[in-house]
Amino acid sequence: MITLLNGDTWERDALIAKMTDDEFYYGYLGKNAMSSSNIKLLTKSPKHYKFITTYGQEQDSTALQVGQFIHTMVLEPHLFDDRFHIVDVQSRVAKAYKEAKAKSNKIVLTAKEHDENMRIVDAALRNEYVLTMIGGCEFEVPEIAMLEGFAFRAKADIYDPKYKFVADLKTTQDIRAFQWSAEKYGYDIQAFIYTQLFDIPTNNFKFIAIDKGSLDIGVFDIADSFINKGYKKVKEALKDYKDFFVLHNDLDSYTIQGTLE
């Protein structure tokens, strides 16, 4: 059984069946299950977590839309028309773009943005190493399990159930600095959670990164030390969650302390 943050209990298989619905996954489960995104918020501070989970955050930023476009076109191109609307203009300030955005419930991109993003997609789909790696895999596979006493949700970009293999697709500004990006954006947290939820060994998880400028492709393994860093961050984040959102200690008294050198 899976016990969610709000106390609801579900059979795991029943939850998995509903998690293919994005509204359920990002809506109901977004509020009632932990995820790598929630842990990252908590690692900033429990106050930051409360603010974002209470008031939400901007979800249609250009960077996020680019990521969604690339994921769709590389992994699920048959869903493109359901998710995106392309306007034949070069700028978002154009009247036609603003009118389309006001009317459409899809992600609206300009023709210029479409063409720029397709450079990245084409780079991925021309890379034989990547194509071989993802061949025969399933995409956007949901999973949920109890971890450290809490329900955690995840969706694997790329999953091979036969070989118990998971890969996550990323874009980056500088492929040579991907190690730094992984630290900055908490990819170690994601790696720990995914290896646990999908019950795979460390060497069966990889990041596939595409440089948005040079179009270089990087495939990165993860070390046990990387997973251990993620585990430590998850433990510390869950401690703060318990203190302030389960035991309801005074959040206003939360203080960040340190020494400047």
GROMACS elastic network, one bead per residue, 0.5 to 0.9 nm:
[ bonds ]
;  ai    aj funct       b0    kb
    1     9     6  0.65451   500
    1    10     6  0.57520   500
    1    12     6  0.59139   500
    1   145     6  0.87574   500
    1   146     6  0.86331   500
    2     8     6  0.81821   500
    2     9     6  0.54966   500
    2    10     6  0.52269   500
    2    11     6  0.61990   500
    2    12     6  0.59281   500
    2    15     6  0.85420   500
    2   144     6  0.80851   500
    2   145     6  0.66852   500
    2   146     6  0.64591   500
    2   150     6  0.86273   500
    2   151     6  0.64412   500
    3     6     6  0.80453   500
    3     7     6  0.58549   500
    3     8     6  0.57282   500
    3    10     6  0.66007   500
    3    33     6  0.88739   500
    3   146     6  0.77477   500
    3   149     6  0.89406   500
    3   150     6  0.74145   500
    3   151     6  0.63109   500
    4     7     6  0.52622   500
    4     8     6  0.53451   500
    4     9     6  0.62587   500
    4    10     6  0.80206   500
    4    29     6  0.82531   500
    4    32     6  0.55142   500
    4    33     6  0.57029   500
    4    34     6  0.86430   500
    4   146     6  0.89530   500
    4   150     6  0.71847   500
    4   151     6  0.55358   500
    4   152     6  0.86126   500
    5     8     6  0.74128   500
    5    31     6  0.79623   500
    5    33     6  0.57844   500
    5    34     6  0.78799   500
    5   150     6  0.71769   500
    5   151     6  0.70207   500
    6     9     6  0.89656   500
    6    31     6  0.85186   500
    6    32     6  0.58477   500
    6    33     6  0.85216   500
    7    32     6  0.85979   500
    8    32     6  0.86524   500
   10    13     6  0.83730   500
   10    14     6  0.68473   500
   10    15     6  0.65903   500
   11    14     6  0.53509   500
   11    15     6  0.65322   500
   11    16     6  0.88685   500
   12    15     6  0.52009   500
   12    16     6  0.62118   500
   12    17     6  0.87092   500
   12   143     6  0.88883   500
   12   144     6  0.71174   500
   12   145     6  0.75053   500
   13    16     6  0.50228   500
   13    17     6  0.61963   500
   13    18     6  0.88010   500
   14    17     6  0.52475   500
   14    18     6  0.65914   500
   14    19     6  0.88368   500
   15    18     6  0.52339   500
   15    19     6  0.61172   500
   15   143     6  0.87363   500
   15   144     6  0.77221   500
   16    19     6  0.51028   500
   16    20     6  0.73543   500
   16   142     6  0.64259   500
   16   143     6  0.62981   500
   16   144     6  0.69930   500
   17    20     6  0.64967   500
   17    21     6  0.85096   500
   17   142     6  0.87504   500
   18    21     6  0.57996   500
   18    22     6  0.88296   500
   18    24     6  0.67984   500
   18    25     6  0.75952   500
   19    22     6  0.68573   500
   19    23     6  0.86080   500
   19    24     6  0.62473   500
   19    25     6  0.50268   500
   19    26     6  0.87551   500
   19    29     6  0.83482   500
   19   141     6  0.89409   500
   19   142     6  0.61994   500
   19   143     6  0.80524   500
   19   144     6  0.89819   500
   19   155     6  0.89093   500
   20    23     6  0.88525   500
   20    24     6  0.79726   500
   20    25     6  0.71110   500
   20   140     6  0.83192   500
   20   141     6  0.79018   500
   20   142     6  0.68405   500
   21    24     6  0.54010   500
   21    25     6  0.61077   500
   21    26     6  0.85922   500
   22    26     6  0.57520   500
   22    27     6  0.76291   500
   23    26     6  0.55343   500
   23    27     6  0.52613   500
   23    28     6  0.74827   500
   23    29     6  0.89770   500
   24    27     6  0.50825   500
   24    28     6  0.51570   500
   24    29     6  0.62925   500
   24    30     6  0.80615   500
   25    28     6  0.62807   500
   25    29     6  0.50892   500
   25    30     6  0.62330   500
   25   142     6  0.88779   500
   25   153     6  0.84417   500
   26    29     6  0.58767   500
   26    31     6  0.78437   500
   27    31     6  0.64961   500
   27    32     6  0.87422   500
   28    31     6  0.55821   500
   28    32     6  0.62776   500
   28    33     6  0.84336   500
   29    33     6  0.52316   500
   29    34     6  0.82250   500
   29   153     6  0.76489   500
   30    33     6  0.60272   500
   30    34     6  0.75429   500
   30    35     6  0.80136   500
   30    38     6  0.87194   500
   30    53     6  0.89696   500
   30   153     6  0.85033   500
   31    34     6  0.80872   500
   31    53     6  0.74183   500
   32   151     6  0.81315   500
   33    38     6  0.87985   500
   33   144     6  0.87186   500
   33   150     6  0.75513   500
   33   151     6  0.52342   500
   33   152     6  0.54141   500
   33   153     6  0.62119   500
   34    37     6  0.79983   500
   34    38     6  0.59308   500
   34    39     6  0.71524   500
   34   150     6  0.70354   500
   34   151     6  0.59191   500
   34   153     6  0.61905   500
   34   154     6  0.89068   500
   35    38     6  0.51910   500
   35    39     6  0.63054   500
   35    40     6  0.86406   500
   35   151     6  0.84785   500
   35   152     6  0.53181   500
   35   153     6  0.53333   500
   35   154     6  0.63739   500
   35   190     6  0.82659   500
   35   193     6  0.79114   500
   36    39     6  0.51023   500
   36    40     6  0.61686   500
   36    41     6  0.87353   500
   36   152     6  0.82780   500
   36   153     6  0.82791   500
   36   154     6  0.77385   500
   36   186     6  0.83159   500
   36   187     6  0.85605   500
   36   189     6  0.61092   500
   36   190     6  0.51914   500
   36   191     6  0.88158   500
   36   193     6  0.68859   500
   36   194     6  0.87610   500
   36   234     6  0.85842   500
   37    40     6  0.51347   500
   37    41     6  0.64201   500
   37    42     6  0.88258   500
   37   186     6  0.89132   500
   37   189     6  0.88741   500
   37   190     6  0.81815   500
   38    41     6  0.50875   500
   38    42     6  0.63320   500
   38    43     6  0.87127   500
   38    49     6  0.71708   500
   38    53     6  0.86087   500
   39    42     6  0.50174   500
   39    43     6  0.61653   500
   39    44     6  0.88220   500
   39    49     6  0.85481   500
   39   189     6  0.75867   500
   39   233     6  0.79324   500
   39   234     6  0.63229   500
   39   237     6  0.60066   500
   39   238     6  0.76132   500
   40    43     6  0.50816   500
   40    44     6  0.66399   500
   40    45     6  0.89567   500
   40    49     6  0.85808   500
   40   185     6  0.80907   500
   40   186     6  0.65703   500
   40   189     6  0.75627   500
   40   233     6  0.85226   500
   40   234     6  0.85312   500
   40   237     6  0.80663   500
   41    44     6  0.53732   500
   41    45     6  0.66555   500
   41    46     6  0.74167   500
   41    47     6  0.89622   500
   41    48     6  0.62830   500
   41    50     6  0.87265   500
   41    52     6  0.79980   500
   41   237     6  0.86240   500
   42    46     6  0.50150   500
   42    47     6  0.79624   500
   42    48     6  0.69064   500
   42    49     6  0.52585   500
   42    50     6  0.85875   500
   42   234     6  0.89522   500
   42   236     6  0.87580   500
   42   237     6  0.53378   500
   42   238     6  0.79222   500
   42   240     6  0.73607   500
   42   241     6  0.73805   500
   43    46     6  0.74931   500
   43    48     6  0.88865   500
   43    49     6  0.85229   500
   43   233     6  0.69592   500
   43   234     6  0.81746   500
   43   236     6  0.76290   500
   43   237     6  0.55225   500
   43   240     6  0.87304   500
   44    47     6  0.83779   500
   44    48     6  0.64902   500
   44    49     6  0.77233   500
   44   237     6  0.89367   500
   45    48     6  0.51540   500
   45    49     6  0.64002   500
   45    50     6  0.87678   500
   45   237     6  0.84229   500
   45   240     6  0.82858   500
   45   254     6  0.86273   500
   45   256     6  0.85154   500
   46    50     6  0.61425   500
   46    51     6  0.86038   500
   46   237     6  0.81935   500
   46   240     6  0.64947   500
   46   241     6  0.69151   500
   46   244     6  0.74094   500
   46   245     6  0.87715   500
   46   251     6  0.76643   500
   46   254     6  0.80657   500
   47    50     6  0.50994   500
   47    51     6  0.61877   500
   47    52     6  0.86944   500
   47   251     6  0.70357   500
   47   252     6  0.82768   500
   47   254     6  0.80104   500
   48    51     6  0.51692   500
   48    52     6  0.62322   500
   48    53     6  0.85234   500
   49    52     6  0.53986   500
   49    53     6  0.60209   500
   49    54     6  0.83317   500
   50    53     6  0.52767   500
   50    54     6  0.58286   500
   50    55     6  0.83430   500
   50   245     6  0.89612   500
   51    54     6  0.51999   500
   51    55     6  0.58663   500
   51    56     6  0.73620   500
   51    57     6  0.89694   500
   52    55     6  0.53723   500
   52    57     6  0.59839   500
   53    56     6  0.54797   500
   53    57     6  0.82848   500
   56    59     6  0.84562   500
   58    61     6  0.65100   500
   59    64     6  0.72120   500
   59    65     6  0.85315   500
   60    63     6  0.82713   500
   60    64     6  0.64379   500
   60    65     6  0.62667   500
   60   107     6  0.78164   500
   61    64     6  0.53314   500
   61    65     6  0.62512   500
   61    66     6  0.86908   500
   62    65     6  0.50539   500
   62    66     6  0.61196   500
   62    67     6  0.86661   500
   63    66     6  0.51447   500
   63    67     6  0.63620   500
   63    68     6  0.87745   500
   64    67     6  0.51174   500
   64    68     6  0.62827   500
   64    69     6  0.86400   500
   65    68     6  0.50273   500
   65    69     6  0.60522   500
   65    70     6  0.86074   500
   65   107     6  0.72079   500
   65   108     6  0.88606   500
   65   109     6  0.84591   500
   66    69     6  0.50600   500
   66    70     6  0.62140   500
   66    71     6  0.85872   500
   66   113     6  0.83899   500
   66   114     6  0.89735   500
   66   117     6  0.67953   500
   67    70     6  0.52753   500
   67    71     6  0.61337   500
   67    72     6  0.85347   500
   67   170     6  0.77416   500
   67   171     6  0.71976   500
   68    71     6  0.51538   500
   68    72     6  0.60499   500
   68    73     6  0.85813   500
   69    72     6  0.51991   500
   69    73     6  0.61242   500
   69    74     6  0.85277   500
   69    80     6  0.80100   500
   69    83     6  0.86431   500
   69    84     6  0.79602   500
   69   107     6  0.89176   500
   69   114     6  0.85247   500
   69   117     6  0.74089   500
   69   118     6  0.87960   500
   69   121     6  0.87624   500
   70    73     6  0.52245   500
   70    74     6  0.59520   500
   70    75     6  0.81670   500
   70   117     6  0.68792   500
   70   118     6  0.77306   500
   70   120     6  0.72847   500
   70   121     6  0.58580   500
   70   169     6  0.89283   500
   70   171     6  0.86631   500
   71    74     6  0.54201   500
   71    75     6  0.56982   500
   71    76     6  0.72093   500
   71    77     6  0.86088   500
   71   121     6  0.85172   500
   71   157     6  0.79922   500
   71   169     6  0.72608   500
   71   170     6  0.87019   500
   72    75     6  0.53989   500
   72    77     6  0.54002   500
   72    78     6  0.81662   500
   72    79     6  0.68401   500
   72    80     6  0.63732   500
   72    83     6  0.85526   500
   73    76     6  0.57858   500
   73    78     6  0.80803   500
   73    79     6  0.82635   500
   73    80     6  0.68284   500
   73   118     6  0.82645   500
   73   121     6  0.65693   500
   74    77     6  0.64415   500
   74   121     6  0.60630   500
   74   122     6  0.84137   500
   74   124     6  0.72742   500
   74   125     6  0.68876   500
   75    78     6  0.89258   500
   75   138     6  0.89084   500
   75   139     6  0.63472   500
   75   140     6  0.82367   500
   75   157     6  0.78055   500
   75   158     6  0.81092   500
   76    79     6  0.57813   500
   76    80     6  0.74144   500
   76   139     6  0.74809   500
   76   140     6  0.86795   500
   77    80     6  0.53018   500
   77    81     6  0.85294   500
   78    81     6  0.74275   500
   78    82     6  0.84162   500
   79    82     6  0.52997   500
   79    83     6  0.64168   500
   79    84     6  0.86589   500
   80    83     6  0.53380   500
   80    84     6  0.58360   500
   80    85     6  0.86206   500
   81    84     6  0.55542   500
   81    85     6  0.70142   500
   81   106     6  0.88888   500
   82    85     6  0.83873   500
   82   106     6  0.73256   500
   83   105     6  0.84968   500
   83   106     6  0.52181   500
   83   107     6  0.61229   500
   83   108     6  0.88079   500
   84   105     6  0.89038   500
   84   106     6  0.51788   500
   84   108     6  0.58728   500
   84   109     6  0.73320   500
   85   100     6  0.81766   500
   85   101     6  0.87834   500
   85   104     6  0.76942   500
   85   106     6  0.61486   500
   85   107     6  0.60728   500
   85   109     6  0.63635   500
   85   110     6  0.85593   500
   86    89     6  0.87128   500
   86    97     6  0.87950   500
   86   100     6  0.89284   500
   86   107     6  0.84297   500
   86   108     6  0.58478   500
   86   109     6  0.50305   500
   86   110     6  0.56330   500
   86   111     6  0.60345   500
   86   113     6  0.88653   500
   86   114     6  0.72413   500
   87    90     6  0.85318   500
   87    96     6  0.71690   500
   87    97     6  0.60657   500
   87   100     6  0.74211   500
   87   108     6  0.71880   500
   87   109     6  0.62871   500
   87   111     6  0.57808   500
   88    96     6  0.82661   500
   88    97     6  0.82503   500
   88   109     6  0.89108   500
   88   110     6  0.61264   500
   88   112     6  0.80505   500
   89    92     6  0.77316   500
   89    94     6  0.68285   500
   89    96     6  0.73994   500
   89    97     6  0.70302   500
   89   109     6  0.89929   500
   89   110     6  0.54888   500
   89   111     6  0.56498   500
   89   112     6  0.70750   500
   90    93     6  0.88185   500
   90    94     6  0.77220   500
   90   110     6  0.58570   500
   90   111     6  0.60593   500
   90   112     6  0.51227   500
   90   113     6  0.77745   500
   91    94     6  0.56678   500
   91    97     6  0.76800   500
   91   110     6  0.63983   500
   91   111     6  0.84814   500
   91   112     6  0.74932   500
   91   113     6  0.86038   500
   92    95     6  0.81298   500
   92    96     6  0.86350   500
   92    97     6  0.57173   500
   92    98     6  0.69382   500
   92   109     6  0.79719   500
   92   110     6  0.66694   500
   93    96     6  0.85749   500
   93    97     6  0.69557   500
   93    98     6  0.69083   500
   94    97     6  0.53825   500
   94    98     6  0.65183   500
   94    99     6  0.88149   500
   95    98     6  0.52080   500
   95    99     6  0.61578   500
   95   100     6  0.86045   500
   96    99     6  0.51527   500
   96   100     6  0.61223   500
   96   101     6  0.85896   500
   97   100     6  0.51395   500
   97   101     6  0.61037   500
   97   102     6  0.85945   500
   97   108     6  0.76499   500
   97   109     6  0.79169   500
   97   110     6  0.70640   500
   98   101     6  0.51331   500
   98   102     6  0.61856   500
   98   103     6  0.87612   500
   99   102     6  0.51874   500
   99   103     6  0.63976   500
   99   104     6  0.86547   500
  100   103     6  0.52328   500
  100   104     6  0.58366   500
  100   108     6  0.71534   500
  101   104     6  0.53999   500
  101   105     6  0.77312   500
  101   106     6  0.80717   500
  101   107     6  0.78289   500
  101   108     6  0.58699   500
  101   109     6  0.87703   500
  102   105     6  0.82732   500
  104   107     6  0.76830   500
  104   108     6  0.74676   500
  105   108     6  0.85060   500
  109   112     6  0.80826   500
  109   113     6  0.60563   500
  109   114     6  0.64751   500
  110   113     6  0.51539   500
  110   114     6  0.62488   500
  110   115     6  0.87216   500
  111   115     6  0.62095   500
  111   116     6  0.86341   500
  112   115     6  0.52267   500
  112   116     6  0.62010   500
  112   117     6  0.85952   500
  113   116     6  0.51108   500
  113   117     6  0.60317   500
  113   118     6  0.84616   500
  114   117     6  0.52417   500
  114   118     6  0.60911   500
  114   119     6  0.88929   500
  115   118     6  0.50992   500
  115   119     6  0.66716   500
  116   119     6  0.54825   500
  116   120     6  0.73268   500
  117   120     6  0.53668   500
  117   121     6  0.64908   500
  117   122     6  0.87529   500
  117   212     6  0.84734   500
  118   122     6  0.58594   500
  118   123     6  0.83487   500
  119   122     6  0.52304   500
  119   123     6  0.62281   500
  119   124     6  0.88657   500
  119   212     6  0.84820   500
  119   215     6  0.77762   500
  120   123     6  0.51318   500
  120   124     6  0.65051   500
  120   125     6  0.88284   500
  120   171     6  0.86991   500
  120   210     6  0.71104   500
  120   211     6  0.78871   500
  120   212     6  0.62971   500
  120   213     6  0.85934   500
  120   215     6  0.62292   500
  121   124     6  0.52779   500
  121   125     6  0.62808   500
  121   126     6  0.86717   500
  121   210     6  0.89733   500
  122   125     6  0.50522   500
  122   126     6  0.59914   500
  122   127     6  0.86285   500
  123   126     6  0.53222   500
  123   127     6  0.64669   500
  123   210     6  0.80332   500
  123   215     6  0.61067   500
  123   216     6  0.77756   500
  123   217     6  0.77745   500
  124   127     6  0.54316   500
  124   128     6  0.86359   500
  124   130     6  0.69113   500
  124   131     6  0.79626   500
  124   210     6  0.72823   500
  124   215     6  0.83032   500
  124   216     6  0.89214   500
  124   217     6  0.71748   500
  125   128     6  0.76692   500
  125   130     6  0.75236   500
  125   131     6  0.66186   500
  126   129     6  0.89608   500
  126   130     6  0.83372   500
  126   131     6  0.77460   500
  127   130     6  0.54639   500
  127   131     6  0.62569   500
  127   132     6  0.86956   500
  127   217     6  0.78525   500
  128   132     6  0.59783   500
  128   133     6  0.84309   500
  129   132     6  0.52711   500
  129   133     6  0.61996   500
  129   134     6  0.88416   500
  130   134     6  0.62432   500
  130   135     6  0.83951   500
  130   208     6  0.79533   500
  130   217     6  0.85497   500
  130   219     6  0.82262   500
  131   134     6  0.53842   500
  131   135     6  0.58234   500
  132   135     6  0.52053   500
  132   136     6  0.86574   500
  133   136     6  0.85028   500
  133   137     6  0.82664   500
  133   167     6  0.89703   500
  134   137     6  0.53658   500
  134   138     6  0.82294   500
  134   139     6  0.89910   500
  134   158     6  0.67731   500
  134   159     6  0.81284   500
  134   160     6  0.81492   500
  134   167     6  0.84051   500
  135   138     6  0.87825   500
  136   160     6  0.73060   500
  137   158     6  0.62194   500
  137   159     6  0.54126   500
  137   161     6  0.77004   500
  137   162     6  0.89762   500
  137   165     6  0.88160   500
  138   141     6  0.66951   500
  138   156     6  0.87623   500
  138   157     6  0.81264   500
  138   158     6  0.58537   500
  138   159     6  0.51180   500
  138   160     6  0.61615   500
  138   161     6  0.79490   500
  139   155     6  0.86665   500
  139   156     6  0.68429   500
  139   157     6  0.52345   500
  139   159     6  0.61704   500
  139   160     6  0.88264   500
  140   155     6  0.54653   500
  140   156     6  0.52137   500
  140   158     6  0.64860   500
  140   159     6  0.78590   500
  141   154     6  0.81965   500
  141   155     6  0.51326   500
  141   156     6  0.50528   500
  141   157     6  0.67402   500
  141   158     6  0.73596   500
  141   159     6  0.67458   500
  142   153     6  0.74509   500
  142   154     6  0.57522   500
  142   156     6  0.64212   500
  143   152     6  0.83414   500
  143   153     6  0.58849   500
  143   154     6  0.54115   500
  143   155     6  0.61786   500
  143   156     6  0.79548   500
  143   194     6  0.88418   500
  143   197     6  0.65632   500
  143   198     6  0.70088   500
  144   151     6  0.68461   500
  144   152     6  0.55648   500
  144   154     6  0.64279   500
  144   155     6  0.88060   500
  144   197     6  0.65376   500
  144   198     6  0.86676   500
  145   150     6  0.81248   500
  145   151     6  0.56297   500
  145   152     6  0.56416   500
  145   153     6  0.69144   500
  145   196     6  0.87092   500
  145   197     6  0.60074   500
  145   198     6  0.89266   500
  146   149     6  0.58378   500
  146   150     6  0.51961   500
  146   152     6  0.61201   500
  146   153     6  0.89885   500
  146   197     6  0.82889   500
  147   150     6  0.52736   500
  147   151     6  0.61964   500
  147   152     6  0.64005   500
  147   193     6  0.83325   500
  147   196     6  0.78685   500
  147   197     6  0.79022   500
  148   151     6  0.84298   500
  148   234     6  0.89799   500
  148   235     6  0.79345   500
  148   238     6  0.82888   500
  150   238     6  0.87153   500
  152   193     6  0.79248   500
  152   197     6  0.78023   500
  153   193     6  0.88123   500
  153   197     6  0.80215   500
  154   190     6  0.88818   500
  154   193     6  0.80222   500
  154   194     6  0.69556   500
  154   197     6  0.76861   500
  155   158     6  0.88140   500
  155   194     6  0.84360   500
  156   159     6  0.60817   500
  156   166     6  0.64919   500
  156   167     6  0.70603   500
  156   168     6  0.67215   500
  156   194     6  0.76302   500
  156   198     6  0.86772   500
  157   166     6  0.75858   500
  157   167     6  0.63974   500
  157   168     6  0.52946   500
  157   169     6  0.66070   500
  158   165     6  0.79743   500
  158   166     6  0.55526   500
  158   167     6  0.50576   500
  158   168     6  0.63442   500
  158   169     6  0.80185   500
  159   163     6  0.88712   500
  159   164     6  0.72763   500
  159   165     6  0.56496   500
  159   167     6  0.66805   500
  160   163     6  0.56991   500
  160   164     6  0.55409   500
  160   165     6  0.50007   500
  160   166     6  0.65732   500
  161   165     6  0.68081   500
  161   166     6  0.87622   500
  162   165     6  0.79221   500
  163   204     6  0.83818   500
  164   198     6  0.77528   500
  164   199     6  0.78624   500
  164   200     6  0.59077   500
  164   201     6  0.83843   500
  164   204     6  0.69218   500
  164   205     6  0.89994   500
  165   198     6  0.87087   500
  165   200     6  0.69146   500
  165   201     6  0.86372   500
  165   203     6  0.87278   500
  165   205     6  0.61311   500
  165   206     6  0.83849   500
  166   194     6  0.80578   500
  166   195     6  0.81342   500
  166   198     6  0.80793   500
  166   200     6  0.80005   500
  166   204     6  0.63468   500
  166   206     6  0.66119   500
  166   207     6  0.87710   500
  167   204     6  0.81739   500
  167   205     6  0.55834   500
  167   207     6  0.55482   500
  167   208     6  0.68066   500
  168   205     6  0.80794   500
  168   206     6  0.65109   500
  168   208     6  0.60216   500
  168   209     6  0.83637   500
  169   206     6  0.88657   500
  169   207     6  0.61011   500
  169   209     6  0.60271   500
  169   210     6  0.80229   500
  170   207     6  0.69912   500
  170   208     6  0.59932   500
  170   210     6  0.63685   500
  170   211     6  0.88837   500
  171   174     6  0.89597   500
  171   175     6  0.86317   500
  171   208     6  0.82901   500
  171   209     6  0.52833   500
  171   211     6  0.59447   500
  171   212     6  0.64057   500
  172   175     6  0.61350   500
  172   177     6  0.85900   500
  172   178     6  0.70936   500
  172   181     6  0.77456   500
  172   209     6  0.65560   500
  172   210     6  0.60378   500
  172   212     6  0.60332   500
  172   213     6  0.85242   500
  173   177     6  0.83634   500
  173   178     6  0.85774   500
  173   210     6  0.84876   500
  173   211     6  0.56530   500
  173   212     6  0.57081   500
  173   213     6  0.66065   500
  173   214     6  0.88283   500
  174   177     6  0.54122   500
  174   178     6  0.65855   500
  174   181     6  0.86762   500
  174   210     6  0.87757   500
  174   211     6  0.58091   500
  174   212     6  0.77620   500
  174   213     6  0.76778   500
  174   214     6  0.82872   500
  175   178     6  0.51425   500
  175   179     6  0.85961   500
  175   209     6  0.71323   500
  175   210     6  0.70763   500
  175   211     6  0.53660   500
  175   212     6  0.87633   500
  175   214     6  0.86062   500
  175   215     6  0.89493   500
  175   216     6  0.70375   500
  175   217     6  0.76115   500
  175   218     6  0.67689   500
  176   179     6  0.77613   500
  176   180     6  0.89137   500
  176   211     6  0.89525   500
  176   218     6  0.88525   500
  177   180     6  0.53443   500
  177   181     6  0.64153   500
  177   182     6  0.87649   500
  178   182     6  0.59633   500
  178   183     6  0.85605   500
  178   209     6  0.79864   500
  178   218     6  0.87310   500
  178   220     6  0.89771   500
  179   182     6  0.51163   500
  179   183     6  0.64981   500
  179   184     6  0.87777   500
  180   183     6  0.51907   500
  180   184     6  0.61574   500
  180   185     6  0.86385   500
  181   185     6  0.59280   500
  181   186     6  0.81882   500
  181   187     6  0.81546   500
  182   185     6  0.54825   500
  182   186     6  0.58801   500
  182   188     6  0.68347   500
  183   186     6  0.53078   500
  183   187     6  0.64501   500
  183   188     6  0.69959   500
  184   187     6  0.79646   500
  185   188     6  0.85007   500
  186   189     6  0.53949   500
  186   190     6  0.68870   500
  186   191     6  0.89295   500
  186   230     6  0.76573   500
  186   233     6  0.89885   500
  187   190     6  0.50075   500
  187   191     6  0.60992   500
  187   192     6  0.86278   500
  187   226     6  0.89467   500
  187   230     6  0.78232   500
  188   191     6  0.50024   500
  188   192     6  0.61848   500
  188   193     6  0.86371   500
  188   222     6  0.86263   500
  188   226     6  0.57373   500
  188   227     6  0.58305   500
  188   228     6  0.80987   500
  188   229     6  0.64227   500
  188   231     6  0.80320   500
  188   233     6  0.86555   500
  189   192     6  0.53287   500
  189   193     6  0.62995   500
  189   194     6  0.86272   500
  189   226     6  0.88082   500
  189   227     6  0.74723   500
  189   229     6  0.75437   500
  189   231     6  0.67084   500
  189   232     6  0.86695   500
  189   233     6  0.67833   500
  189   234     6  0.66513   500
  190   193     6  0.52214   500
  190   194     6  0.59976   500
  190   195     6  0.84984   500
  190   227     6  0.89362   500
  190   230     6  0.73280   500
  191   194     6  0.52406   500
  191   195     6  0.60540   500
  191   196     6  0.85090   500
  191   202     6  0.84515   500
  191   205     6  0.73809   500
  191   206     6  0.86216   500
  191   222     6  0.81019   500
  191   226     6  0.81392   500
  191   227     6  0.63215   500
  191   230     6  0.71118   500
  192   195     6  0.54009   500
  192   196     6  0.62689   500
  192   197     6  0.86960   500
  192   202     6  0.85729   500
  192   226     6  0.82783   500
  192   227     6  0.50760   500
  192   228     6  0.74879   500
  192   229     6  0.84438   500
  192   230     6  0.54989   500
  192   231     6  0.59750   500
  192   234     6  0.85125   500
  193   196     6  0.52139   500
  193   197     6  0.60573   500
  193   198     6  0.84711   500
  193   227     6  0.88737   500
  193   230     6  0.80307   500
  193   231     6  0.79789   500
  193   234     6  0.84707   500
  194   197     6  0.51229   500
  194   198     6  0.58228   500
  194   199     6  0.78324   500
  194   200     6  0.81643   500
  194   205     6  0.83167   500
  195   198     6  0.54714   500
  195   199     6  0.54963   500
  195   200     6  0.50517   500
  195   201     6  0.65193   500
  195   202     6  0.66615   500
  195   204     6  0.82687   500
  195   205     6  0.70630   500
  195   227     6  0.86652   500
  196   200     6  0.67952   500
  196   201     6  0.85792   500
  197   200     6  0.81040   500
  200   203     6  0.82028   500
  200   204     6  0.62167   500
  200   205     6  0.75447   500
  201   204     6  0.54808   500
  201   205     6  0.74030   500
  202   205     6  0.58330   500
  202   206     6  0.87511   500
  202   221     6  0.83810   500
  202   222     6  0.66271   500
  202   223     6  0.69392   500
  202   224     6  0.65722   500
  202   227     6  0.75456   500
  203   206     6  0.76112   500
  203   221     6  0.66496   500
  203   222     6  0.67028   500
  203   223     6  0.75944   500
  203   224     6  0.86826   500
  204   221     6  0.82041   500
  204   222     6  0.88459   500
  205   220     6  0.88086   500
  205   221     6  0.66968   500
  205   222     6  0.69700   500
  206   219     6  0.67049   500
  206   220     6  0.55150   500
  206   222     6  0.66468   500
  207   218     6  0.79397   500
  207   219     6  0.57523   500
  207   220     6  0.50894   500
  207   221     6  0.67254   500
  207   222     6  0.81827   500
  208   217     6  0.72156   500
  208   218     6  0.57966   500
  208   220     6  0.64562   500
  209   216     6  0.83080   500
  209   217     6  0.58147   500
  209   218     6  0.50119   500
  209   219     6  0.63274   500
  209   220     6  0.78314   500
  210   213     6  0.87753   500
  210   214     6  0.86191   500
  210   215     6  0.60030   500
  210   216     6  0.59261   500
  210   218     6  0.64083   500
  210   219     6  0.89482   500
  211   214     6  0.56666   500
  211   216     6  0.52333   500
  211   217     6  0.64689   500
  211   218     6  0.81019   500
  212   215     6  0.55218   500
  212   216     6  0.80259   500
  213   216     6  0.80667   500
  214   217     6  0.89267   500
  222   225     6  0.81788   500
  222   226     6  0.61958   500
  222   227     6  0.73378   500
  223   226     6  0.51850   500
  223   227     6  0.66457   500
  223   228     6  0.87378   500
  224   227     6  0.50755   500
  224   228     6  0.60923   500
  224   229     6  0.86738   500
  225   229     6  0.62372   500
  225   230     6  0.87029   500
  226   229     6  0.52417   500
  226   230     6  0.64975   500
  226   231     6  0.88001   500
  227   230     6  0.50831   500
  227   231     6  0.62021   500
  227   232     6  0.87209   500
  228   232     6  0.61986   500
  228   233     6  0.86634   500
  229   232     6  0.51779   500
  229   233     6  0.63500   500
  229   234     6  0.87153   500
  230   233     6  0.51456   500
  230   234     6  0.61923   500
  230   235     6  0.86704   500
  231   234     6  0.50826   500
  231   235     6  0.61856   500
  231   236     6  0.86658   500
  232   235     6  0.51718   500
  232   236     6  0.62436   500
  232   237     6  0.85823   500
  233   236     6  0.51726   500
  233   237     6  0.60144   500
  233   238     6  0.85197   500
  234   237     6  0.51049   500
  234   238     6  0.60552   500
  234   239     6  0.85445   500
  235   238     6  0.52532   500
  235   239     6  0.62332   500
  235   240     6  0.88709   500
  236   239     6  0.51168   500
  236   240     6  0.65340   500
  236   241     6  0.87615   500
  237   240     6  0.52348   500
  237   241     6  0.62539   500
  237   242     6  0.87455   500
  238   242     6  0.60685   500
  238   243     6  0.84735   500
  239   242     6  0.51678   500
  239   243     6  0.61435   500
  239   244     6  0.86890   500
  240   243     6  0.50411   500
  240   244     6  0.60965   500
  240   245     6  0.79815   500
  241   244     6  0.54864   500
  241   245     6  0.53252   500
  241   246     6  0.67871   500
  241   247     6  0.86984   500
  242   245     6  0.55830   500
  242   247     6  0.59611   500
  242   248     6  0.78912   500
  242   249     6  0.89379   500
  243   246     6  0.61382   500
  243   247     6  0.51750   500
  243   248     6  0.62314   500
  243   249     6  0.57642   500
  243   250     6  0.87583   500
  243   251     6  0.88223   500
  244   247     6  0.58637   500
  244   250     6  0.67393   500
  244   251     6  0.59874   500
  244   254     6  0.89592   500
  245   248     6  0.50420   500
  245   249     6  0.75703   500
  245   251     6  0.87573   500
  246   249     6  0.82673   500
  248   251     6  0.76851   500
  249   252     6  0.88880   500
  249   253     6  0.84136   500
  250   253     6  0.55628   500
  250   254     6  0.73135   500
  251   254     6  0.53354   500
  252   255     6  0.81929   500
